[in-house]
């Protein structure tokens, strides 16, 4: 099986030295160093920064959408190399990028798994696959390599008693999320990793059954964080604080409002941004899965993956210090509540 990794090449790594947002000489509203932040979105979905802007929590900061992504590792690489100003990914992927000396800092949690929002691994009805050992020689469809879905698969196989050699015979196949269900039904893959709207729509159609879920292994947990470069934070402390505060308020808003209210606002955002996308799937939204109020980061949300990656030989013991990976300094909910 392909090892958890990031496709960082020397040119990309070198660009980390210069990538950042920077303050211009002109005065900005509210003492902010920069008032426009570039980002990548997701088709048919709403990100927390988009919700924060919609609710007025980011003003006067404006977001500039530069395209969509289905890959967390790609999203944080884009932020690290200056193509965007922020990006989000699975915490294990952030650990790997930090181990590659990328000067990034996680500032807020943005997605996770709970009883309503989780990653499930599904097989077709009638499939002979019943447990970990049955996956030897089989294909599992995931959205990207080196992230949440791969880490969960490898942990499931290891807990199932498979040796490293046997785990290496389980093939991970990268499939765009919107095509994963179809690939399973057509027999192109043996197992489909599905979450959120795509999972619920697939289950509604029937003909598939769950093999296991990520929460079966780890319980409810915040799985991913949004990162900024350390240089961006240093050069733009006021913008950083405003961005994280607005982001945190948006997270907390979804945690304290009804599912119907969240869906209604998400529909408004999707319908209003003019990206020729279908907003119908948003009706399946249930929760973000973020464990802590306002996306406050808990050390264990990184420690789990540092320990796991060390155990798997993906990083050296002591190569990454958890305290260096994240900060809650800019999150108002670390102190209890936002003003």
C-alpha positions, -999 to +999 in steps of 0.1 A: +000+000+000+012+035-007+027+050+024+012+081+039+030+109+023+029+144+008+041+151-028+065+178-017+093+184-041+123+206-035+109+235-055+077+234-033+097+232-001+119+260-011+089+282-019+078+279+018+105+304+026+087+331+006+051+321+007+028+343+028+004+371+028+019+404+035+008+438+046+008+467+021+016+502+029-020+514+027-041+515+059-067+488+062-101+489+079-100+479+116-062+479+117-061+447+096-029+441+077-048+424+048-085+422+040-087+396+013-079+359+018-076+334-010-090+299-005-102+267-021-138+255-017-157+223-021-184+216-047-219+215-033-207+222+002-201+252+025-168+259+044-168+276+077-150+307+064-178+310+038-204+307+065-185+332+086-184+357+058-221+351+051-231+358+087-209+389+089-183+375+113-154+382+090-161+418+079-142+437+067-122+406+055-134+393+021-128+358+008-114+352-027-123+318-041-097+304-065-111+270-071-122+237-055-103+208-040-111+173-028-078+168-011-067+180+023-030+174+017-033+195-015-052+222+003-026+227+030+003+225+005-014+253-014-015+274+018+021+265+027+034+275-008+015+307-010-011+297-036-038+303-009-038+320+024-053+292+044-061+255+040-074+226+059-066+189+062-066+158+084-044+163+114-021+134+105-015+151+071-006+183+089+019+163+111+035+149+079+038+183+063+053+198+095+078+169+096+088+180+061+098+213+077+068+233+063+064+264+086+027+260+092+005+263+123-029+248+129-052+275+143-087+259+145-104+225+141-129+224+112-142+188+107-145+156+126-165+124+132-194+118+156-225+097+155-240+119+128-209+127+108-184+100+102-165+081+075-180+048+068-164+020+046-190+002+026-193-029+005-220-041-019-248-063-006-237-099-012-200-091-009-179-118+008-159-092+027-168-094+064-136-083+082-100-070+079-085-102+066-110-103+037-095-071+024-062-087+014-059-083-024-089-060-025-093-024-037-106+004-014-117+037-029-105+069-011-106+106-019-068+110-016-037+093-003-019+104+028-049+116+048-078+106+070-092+078+050-059+060+045-049+063+081-082+048+093-079+019+068-044+011+080-054+012+117-084-011+109-061-036+092-035-034+120-061-039+147-074-068+126-041-086+130-027-081+095+011-080+092+028-051+074+033-074+044-004-083+043-015-047+047+007-039+017-015-062-004-046-040+003-048-015-026-060+021-021-075+036-052-080+074-055-115+081-067-132+115-067-158+114-039-187+120-063-178+089-082-170+066-053-204+051-049-207+044-086-173+028-087-184+004-059-217-004-076-199-011-109-173-034-092-144-011-100-135-011-062-144-036-035-149-010-007-160+026-008-151+052+018-181+075+021-190+104+044-215+131+047-240+138+020-226+112-004-228+085+022-264+093+032-275+095-005-258+061-012-275+045+018-308+059+008-305+042-026-297+009-008-277-021-020-247-015+002-238-023+038-213-009+063-180-028+070-167-004+096-166+033+106-138+056+118-157+062+150-156+025+157-118+028+161-113+063+176-147+073+190-159+109+183-130+132+175-121+164+156-101+151+127-088+181+108-076+216+113-071+248+093-035+260+089-018+293+083+019+298+076+039+310+106+051+339+084+015+349+076+007+349+113+038+370+122+031+396+095-006+397+099-015+392+135-047+414+135-060+397+103-051+363+118-071+371+150-101+384+130-101+354+107-099+328+135-125+346+156-149+347+127-142+311+118-147+300+155-180+319+157-192+302+125-183+268+140-201+276+172-231+289+152-236+254+137-232+238+171-259+259+187-285+262+159-308+236+145-301+214+116-329+232+097-314+266+103-279+255+092-292+239+060-313+270+052-282+293+054-260+268+035-286+268+007-285+306+005-247+306+003-246+279-025-274+295-045-258+329-042-222+322-052-229+313-088-207+283-093-233+262-112-236+236-085-265+216-071-275+227-036-298+197-032-273+175-014-269+200+015-303+188+029-284+157+041-262+179+064-263+167+100-232+180+118-196+192+113-183+166+137-162+192+154-158+180+190-149+212+209-169+245+211-158+269+184-132+245+170-108+248+199-079+224+193-071+197+219-035+184+221-047+148+218-062+156+184-026+158+172-009+135+197-030+105+185-016+109+150+020+118+160+021+085+180+005+066+152+029+079+126+059+072+148+046+037+154+042+032+116+076+045+109+063+074+089+081+099+111+110+095+135+103+095+173+106+131+185+107+145+150+075+165+156+065+181+188+027+185+193+031+219+210+047+232+178+018+221+156-010+243+167-022+273+187-055+283+203-042+318+209-066+334+184-097+314+192-120+333+216-136+301+228-104+290+245-115+314+272-151+303+273-171+324+248-169+349+220-181+385+224 
